[in-house]
Amino acid sequence: MQSETSSKSAISFEDFKTQVIEDYRLAVTSRECSLLGRREVLTGKAKFGIFGDGKEVPQLAWAKVFQNGDFRSGYYRDQTFMMAIGALNIQQFFAGLYATTNIEQEPSSAGRQMGGHFATHSLQEDGTWKNLTQQKNSSADISPTAGQMPRLVGLAQASKIYRNVEGIDAANFSQNGNEIAWGTIGNASTSEGLFWEAINAAGVLQVPMVMNVWDDEYGISVHARHQTTKQNISEVLKGFQKDEDKNNGYEIFTVNGWDYPALIETYEKASRIARENHTPVLIHVKELTQPQGHSTSGSHERYKSEERLQWEREHDCNVKMREWMISGNIATEEELQALEKEVKKEVRDGKKAAWEAHVSPVKHRHQEVLPLLDKAAASSSNKTFILQLKKELSENKEPLKKDLLVAARKTLRYMIGEESDAKQELINWIESFTKDTQPQYSSHLYSDSQYNALNIDAVAPAYSEDSEEVDGRVVLRDNFDKIFEKYPESLIFGEDTGEIGDVNQGLEGLQEKYGEFRISDTGIREATILGQGIGMAMRGLRPIAEIQYLDYLLYALQIMSDDLATLQYRTAGKQKAPLIIRTRGHRLEGIWHSGSPMGGILHLLRGIHVLVPRNMTKAAGFYNTLLESDEPALIVESLNGYRLKEKMPNNLGEFKTPLGVVETMKEGNDITLVSYGSTLRLVEQAAKELLELGIDAEVIDVQSLLPFDLNQDVVKSVAKTSRLLVIDEDVPGGASAYIMQKVLEEQNAWRYLDSKPQTLTAKEHRPAYGTDGDYFSKPSVEDIFEKVYAIMHESNPGKYPQLR
């Protein structure tokens, strides 16, 4: 199905005709898929549909200049393009619509995303990289509007890095940085802040990015006059136009989406400019239509006038291409009618094949379970009820997987208290079916490859008798020096990261040593800092994206949650982005520099490791571990630890802090105190002061929140002390509640408790400014001391009289 039209050399008119007709065949195929796809939703076979009808012709023009090694970062209207580059066929299109869970049948997401969300496979079966320069690539789509934009910047920036940084093994990733990152977005979605942030970032960076704006004048039911100043995004962006006096900027083109020859010419120009000069380009594709409206959820006849609808019928890009072909003697009316009839049959046949492939595995299991229900009924005193379940299931000719389990599990309820071979057979079938089926919906939240971070062995920091005590930031700086020396593909970027070596001097002098492409400053734009990291990591680089303070992570949290954290999951392990996010937090002063939104982070970032080292040596060890893995992670350095003294390890760049392993900082017998990060130092001080009153607390440093205590060492401590207090500077019910759930529910620590498990957290408000603000807003040494004492008083008031 791939479009092979050549636009690089002169060809005969007959060859040109052949290629144009094949393009039109693709346009008609895509349109028929959209039309039949809508009917499949309305008949109930599919749940929802959102299609690319009305955008076919410009996507054919785009596909002609999209080369091996290039990347797409688009949205759910790009089905024609995916067909044109050979990455989507009819059957796969419908498999996506049906949410088929077989990755071979539905290669974009194995049914984990709704249809129209496209991806190619960047990884081999073992999780190692394919040669991305030998294939056309699409980064995995997400639904959030404009969410594809930050990643697009990074995909383009990777080409700039590969072209300008020596020593990187680029064999699988780049041919001298000649690859373009192509973006697509609807005109209404250019109203989103992520679009503007990304457009600005790409203009500053001057990366080979081409941004396609598909403009059909509407955003769902809302007209462009409510979306965009002047109702025209290219007009608004004129200030970004590159000129002779400026070193950066964009080339901006406008073209009508129904004008096939003009589209071919425009895309040739855009490709040449971006590929050769690394100049970003914006193509505003105007006068497009949406023949079926926004989605299957409603009808555009409700909000478009009859005049507008008539205009759309006349200016439909397929209609206009058809008229042009006939008027230019490329094809006759009869020839095109025959082609269209042939395509309709191909699409119907592909749809039928997709549906059969979708339901046949379930039908097989359907036939397995029905006899088991008969056997269960025959052996049960509740035979009548079980046979009714069996009857309902047998009459369901196209059951879902869940329908099989519902019937089987409900049958077991009727057999409570009964023992029989039939019951055991049914139990075995349920367990087998669940074991086979659940991974189709749950696998690959984290890496399944040998490079999973949990497979990296710990290496302790090594010291000698004359190891120097230095500021913690020096340990970090010198370890980063070793990292950038060891990994030519590694780089770091963020606000104040480059010239001054970050605000805490953890990168002091490294830009001068390794250059501005590897140690670089960025503008104040957290979302696209994250996007830079995601895109570059998807192309084989090892970026470290620095967000200056933990509080500022909120600007990027949506991108981290919706894009990065879900990437391996939503591609069923076929794409990865091993990005390391560096930030610092806790225990400074004021609302905006000492927040601790850990509860939100933990809930929203499943799929990303969240690491909370107590000092810079531990942090450095985490960086060393992660650079040997293929997974994303967030490292939160302790903001008030950069000037505290630590011993300088002898094995910089080599020691590794393990993930999911807690560390016991002080052993004790009376109570288990669990904390992390900067608060841990207060817990240690309180534990010393408690000893003066005969209370011997065990102090445990969590170190890693996602994952948490894989060896279940906290419960071993609780078994010894019988008491538990979790101390945290997040709000009540935040990270402390997460830790408590892990310890009480997953580790079953409740069995060993003699006192109520408790938490000690910050107040609900943000920390007030000033030196006293921290004391009255977050747990203090006195708070910890008194909380522990109160627990001990409750258990033994004679030994520990009431404090106050």
MOKAVEN-V588071 format. One record per backbone hydrogen bond with DSSP energy under -0.5 kcal/mol. CO is the residue of the C=O (numbers start at 0). NH is the residue of the N-H. Records with the same first field share a line. If there is no record, write none. Layout:
CO = NH / NH
//
This chain:
11 = 15
12 = 16
13 = 17
14 = 18
15 = 19
16 = 20
17 = 21
18 = 22
19 = 23
20 = 24
21 = 25
22 = 26
23 = 27
24 = 28
25 = 29
26 = 30
27 = 31
28 = 32
29 = 33
30 = 34
31 = 35
32 = 36
33 = 37
34 = 38
35 = 39
36 = 40
37 = 41
38 = 42
39 = 44 / 45
40 = 43
48 = 295
51 = 54
53 = 288
54 = 58
55 = 59
56 = 60
57 = 61
58 = 62
59 = 63
60 = 64
61 = 64 / 65
62 = 65
64 = 66
66 = 69
69 = 136
70 = 181
71 = 138
72 = 183
74 = 76 / 77
77 = 81
78 = 82
79 = 83
80 = 84
81 = 86 / 87
82 = 85
83 = 2
88 = 92
89 = 93
90 = 94
91 = 95
92 = 96
93 = 97
94 = 98 / 99
95 = 98
100 = 102
101 = 105
105 = 108 / 109
108 = 111
113 = 116
115 = 117
117 = 140
119 = 121
121 = 129
123 = 126
125 = 449
127 = 123
129 = 131
130 = 133
131 = 68 / 134
134 = 68
136 = 71
137 = 119
143 = 146
145 = 148
146 = 150
147 = 151
148 = 152
149 = 153
150 = 154
151 = 155
152 = 156
153 = 157
154 = 158
155 = 158 / 159 / 207
156 = 160
157 = 161
158 = 162
159 = 163
160 = 164
163 = 165
164 = 167
167 = 169
169 = 172 / 173
171 = 131
173 = 175
174 = 177
179 = 70 / 181
180 = 209
181 = 72
182 = 211
184 = 213
185 = 189
186 = 189
187 = 190
188 = 191
191 = 194 / 195
192 = 196
193 = 197
194 = 198
195 = 199
196 = 200
197 = 201
198 = 202
199 = 203
200 = 204
201 = 205 / 206
202 = 248
206 = 208
207 = 180
208 = 210 / 280
209 = 182 / 211
210 = 212 / 282
211 = 184 / 213
212 = 214 / 284
213 = 186 / 215
214 = 287
216 = 223
217 = 187
218 = 220 / 221
220 = 222
221 = 218
222 = 225
223 = 226 / 227
227 = 230
228 = 231
231 = 235
232 = 236
234 = 237
235 = 238
236 = 239
237 = 240
239 = 249
242 = 245
249 = 241 / 251
250 = 281
252 = 283
254 = 285
255 = 258
257 = 259
258 = 262
259 = 263
260 = 264
261 = 265
262 = 266
263 = 267
264 = 268
265 = 269
266 = 270
267 = 271
268 = 272
269 = 273
270 = 274
271 = 275
272 = 276 / 278
273 = 277
279 = 250
280 = 210
281 = 252 / 283
282 = 212 / 284
283 = 254 / 285
284 = 214
285 = 256
289 = 292
294 = 297
298 = 301
299 = 302 / 303
304 = 308
305 = 309
306 = 310
307 = 311
308 = 312
309 = 313
310 = 314
311 = 315
315 = 319
316 = 320
317 = 321
318 = 322
319 = 323
320 = 324
321 = 325
322 = 326
323 = 327
324 = 329 / 330
325 = 328
331 = 335
332 = 336
333 = 337
334 = 338
335 = 339
336 = 340
337 = 341
338 = 342
339 = 343
340 = 344
341 = 345
342 = 346
343 = 347
344 = 348
345 = 349
346 = 350
347 = 351
348 = 352
349 = 353
350 = 354
351 = 355
352 = 356
353 = 357
354 = 358
355 = 359
356 = 360
358 = 362
359 = 363
360 = 364
361 = 365
362 = 366
363 = 367
364 = 368
365 = 369
366 = 370
367 = 371
368 = 372
369 = 373
370 = 374
371 = 375
372 = 376
373 = 377
374 = 378
375 = 379
376 = 379
379 = 382
381 = 385
382 = 386
383 = 387
384 = 388
385 = 389
386 = 390
387 = 391
388 = 392
389 = 393
390 = 394
392 = 395
394 = 396
395 = 398
399 = 403
400 = 404
401 = 405
402 = 406
403 = 407
404 = 408
405 = 409
406 = 410
407 = 411
408 = 412
409 = 413
410 = 413
411 = 414
412 = 415
414 = 417
419 = 423
420 = 424
421 = 425
422 = 426
423 = 427
424 = 428
425 = 429
426 = 430
427 = 431
428 = 432
429 = 433
430 = 434
431 = 435
432 = 436
433 = 437
434 = 438
436 = 439
437 = 440 / 441
438 = 442
441 = 444
448 = 451
450 = 629
451 = 454
452 = 455
454 = 456
458 = 655
461 = 649
463 = 466
467 = 469 / 647
469 = 645
470 = 473 / 474
471 = 475
472 = 476
473 = 477
474 = 478
475 = 479
476 = 480
477 = 481
478 = 482
479 = 483
480 = 484
481 = 485
482 = 486
485 = 487
486 = 489
488 = 541
490 = 543
491 = 519
492 = 545
493 = 496 / 521
495 = 501
497 = 500
500 = 506
501 = 504
504 = 507
506 = 509
508 = 512
509 = 513
510 = 514
514 = 517 / 518
517 = 491 / 519
519 = 493
522 = 524
524 = 528
525 = 529
526 = 530
527 = 531
528 = 532
529 = 533
530 = 534
531 = 535
532 = 536
533 = 537
535 = 538 / 540
536 = 539
541 = 490
542 = 579
543 = 492 / 545
544 = 546 / 581
545 = 494 / 547
548 = 551 / 552
549 = 552
550 = 553
551 = 554
552 = 555 / 556
555 = 559
556 = 560
557 = 561
558 = 562 / 563
559 = 564
562 = 566
563 = 566
565 = 569
566 = 570
567 = 572
568 = 571
570 = 573
573 = 121 / 122
576 = 578
578 = 580 / 632
579 = 544 / 581
580 = 634
581 = 546
582 = 636
583 = 549
584 = 638
589 = 592 / 593
594 = 585
595 = 597
596 = 600
597 = 601
598 = 602
599 = 603
600 = 604
604 = 607
608 = 610 / 633
609 = 704 / 705
610 = 635
611 = 676
614 = 618
615 = 619
616 = 620
617 = 621
618 = 622
619 = 623
620 = 624 / 656
621 = 625
622 = 626
624 = 627
625 = 628
631 = 608
632 = 580
633 = 610 / 635
634 = 582 / 636
636 = 584 / 638
637 = 640
638 = 641
640 = 643
641 = 472
643 = 471
645 = 469
646 = 648
650 = 653 / 654
655 = 458 / 657
657 = 660
659 = 709 / 710
662 = 664 / 700
665 = 698
670 = 672 / 697
671 = 673 / 724
672 = 699
673 = 726
674 = 701
675 = 678 / 679
676 = 679
677 = 680 / 681
678 = 681 / 682
679 = 683
680 = 684
681 = 685
682 = 686
683 = 687
684 = 688
685 = 689
686 = 690
687 = 691
688 = 691
689 = 692 / 694
690 = 693
693 = 695
694 = 696
695 = 668 / 669 / 670
697 = 672 / 699
698 = 664 / 665
699 = 674 / 701
700 = 662
701 = 703
702 = 611
703 = 708
705 = 609
706 = 708
708 = 711
711 = 715
712 = 716
713 = 717
714 = 718
715 = 719
716 = 719 / 720
717 = 721
721 = 753 / 754
722 = 671
723 = 757
724 = 673 / 726
725 = 759
729 = 761
730 = 733
733 = 736 / 737
734 = 738
735 = 739
736 = 740
737 = 741
738 = 742
739 = 743
740 = 744 / 745
741 = 746
742 = 748
743 = 749
747 = 750
748 = 751
749 = 752
757 = 725
759 = 727
767 = 589
769 = 772 / 773
770 = 774
771 = 775
772 = 767 / 776
773 = 776 / 777
776 = 762
779 = 783
780 = 784
781 = 785
782 = 786
783 = 787
784 = 788
785 = 789
786 = 790
787 = 791
788 = 792
789 = 793
790 = 794
791 = 795
795 = 798 / 799
//
